[in-house]
Structure formats: structure tokens, C-alpha cells
Amino acid sequence: MKARIVLAVGALTLAGCHRMVDGTAAHQGRYLGVGVYPAGAIWSQIAAPAPTDPKAASLKDDEQVIVLVDSQTGEVRQCGALSGYCVRLDPWARPAAQATPVALIRHAAEANPNPTAPENAAP
């Protein structure tokens, strides 16, 4: 019984290994994940087209933003986890891949006019 457990743990450990190519981990596909971040309050203020389906998620439903980079072009994308809306930035493209800065419904200063007020202080 103990031998089976040891073998199972060893197999799971080895399953997590990645093949290294030229000192870097091999990857599948063109896009590389940078990370998943909380969608800040301003994310819901992006002036994006409203979904046509009333049941579809909108920017206000996004709790996470997925950030990835295109390994061929260097373009960086920030995409809402539920809405699927992406903001693209390619600083090497002329003109930029997307009109940045993006249009906002309301700016951060308008949403929170007094950021130093006691009720807005960090815990």
C-alpha cells in the first residue's frame, strides 16, 4: 500500500515537469500568459459596446482581468474573464493596435473625487 502511494506521488511530481528548450520552458501556441489580476473599479468604466444578449456578461461582471502577450508581435492584451472584452496595446505598431488610452465612461477622479477621505483609506 505504501509503495503505491509513493509511486502515485512520484508520478504526480514528474507530471509537473516541463521540457526545457534553450533554457526556457517549451510552450504551446502563440500567446503567453502574464497573469490574472483583479479588475479594478475603472475596468467597469471602459466605454465598450454593450452585449446584444441581455444574459451576456458585461465589463461590470468581470472580477478578473487576464493579461497575455503575443509572442510573435509583442502585443499585450488585457481581457475580462467573463465579458471577453480585450484592451490591446502594441507600443511598436504605428498606429497603435488600439486607440489608447481607451475611452472611459467616467474617469477615476470622477468616480472617487476625494481619495484621501477617511472612508477611502486603506485598511
Buried (B, 14 or more C-beta within 10 A) or exposed (E): EEEEEEEEEEEEEEEEEEEEEEEEEEEEEEBEEEEEEEBEEBBBBBEBEEBEEEEEBBBEBBEBBBBBBBEEEEBBBBBBBBBEBBBBBBEEEEEBBBEEEBEBEEEEEEBEEEEEEEEEEEE
